[in-house]
Amino acid sequence: MKLKIRNSKAKHAKKTGFLSRQKTKNGRKINARQRRRHGAI
């Protein structure tokens, strides 16, 4: 049976991706700033 172990790259993406930023107040602030700078993400 293969154990599903997440590699570092995926781990980093999960920790710092859009949705995980949306979960905190400051993260939403960062996402809003990106949206202002680049249009919709």
C-alpha positions, 0 to 999 in steps of 0.5 A: 500500500502506498502511503500518501506523503505530501512533498515539500513543494505541495506542502508549501503550496497548501500553506501559502495558496490563495484559499489558505490566505483567505482564511485569515484577516491579513491573508484577505488583505494580501489577496485584495492587494493582489487583486488591485494590482493585477486585476482579478487573480 
